[in-house]
Each structure stands twice: as structure tokens, then as C-alpha cells.
């Protein structure tokens, strides 16, 4: 098996996340991509705006029509601060040593790598895939990493939250089912 792991706050999940996952899935001929919403992000200055259950449900809604995508509750069920290394250890145990794990991150996260918990273990547990975003050039690439250039789609969760707060439409920024969920739950207002 060739499994992509895409972790994040997903607050909310948006079309950029889905496009990234699809691009990596196709280019690396993966078996599937697992989205892993975090419970509590270690590198965010503030806590998530939506609770972890709402963020998980939005990820499920966003991915449900793609049979190559699934969503894991591993970090939410574990609780506490979400560390990628713990998630990878659990997935390695679940899928075994024969599975190829591909840890997907954006080039915007590279500067934070030095502060990640047990970063060397992350590189041992999975192949590191860096999605190159034009607005975040890669200055230094971890050894053994794979770089995938993706279409420049400037969508951010913070921009989506701001648009909601301002009463503006988020149509075409998030999947329709996610937009409906946000409206029904009155998230980010």
C-alpha cells in the first residue's frame, strides 16, 4: 500500500486541501490519502476556531465523494496536543512495515520543521512530500524529501473565516456540503 497522510487543522477544510490531496494522490500513484484533522494544533498561536468534532465532520463531508480519500479520527480521539510523529507511529503500527507512508506538508510549513516533535522519527516513519506553493518558495529541503509543484490556488482557512465574519460568500472556496454545514452550525460568525 502507498498511503498519503495529510494532517491539518482544517478550520475549515477547503478546495485547496482537496486539490493538493488529489495532485499528490495522482502523481505518486497512491492507494489512498488519509486526512487527519488535529485535535489541538501545536504550532498555532491560538486554538482552532471550530471544535475538533465540527472540523472532523467538515472533512468527512468534503471527502465523502472521493473513494480514494478517507478521514481519520486518530488525533481527535487521542486528545491533547496533536503531534504528527505520534500519528505516524500509530499509522505505521496499523499498516505495517510493508506500507509506504507519505507525509504531505506544504512548503509554508518548512520553516517550522526544526520545532516539530521528534522530526527525525517522522523522516524514518514516512517519506516526506512537500507541496510547493508559489507564495512559499523552498529555501532548504529536508534530505530525502519529494517536492510536488501544485497549481497556485490562493485559498486559506483564515480568509474563509474572515469572509464568513464579514457576511461574504464562501461559495467555490469550500465544497457545497461544507458550506451548508458551516451555515447550519453558524460557525466562524
Secondary structure as GFF3:
##gff-version 3
##sequence-region A 1 189
A	DSSP	beta_strand	2	8	.	.	.	ID=ss1
A	DSSP	alpha_helix	15	27	.	.	.	ID=ss2
A	DSSP	beta_strand	32	37	.	.	.	ID=ss3
A	DSSP	alpha_helix	52	63	.	.	.	ID=ss4
A	DSSP	beta_strand	69	72	.	.	.	ID=ss5
A	DSSP	alpha_helix	74	78	.	.	.	ID=ss6
A	DSSP	alpha_helix	84	95	.	.	.	ID=ss7
A	DSSP	beta_strand	100	106	.	.	.	ID=ss8
A	DSSP	three_ten_helix	107	115	.	.	.	ID=ss9
A	DSSP	alpha_helix	119	125	.	.	.	ID=ss10
A	DSSP	beta_strand	127	132	.	.	.	ID=ss11
A	DSSP	beta_strand	146	149	.	.	.	ID=ss12
A	DSSP	alpha_helix	157	165	.	.	.	ID=ss13
A	DSSP	alpha_helix	176	185	.	.	.	ID=ss14
###
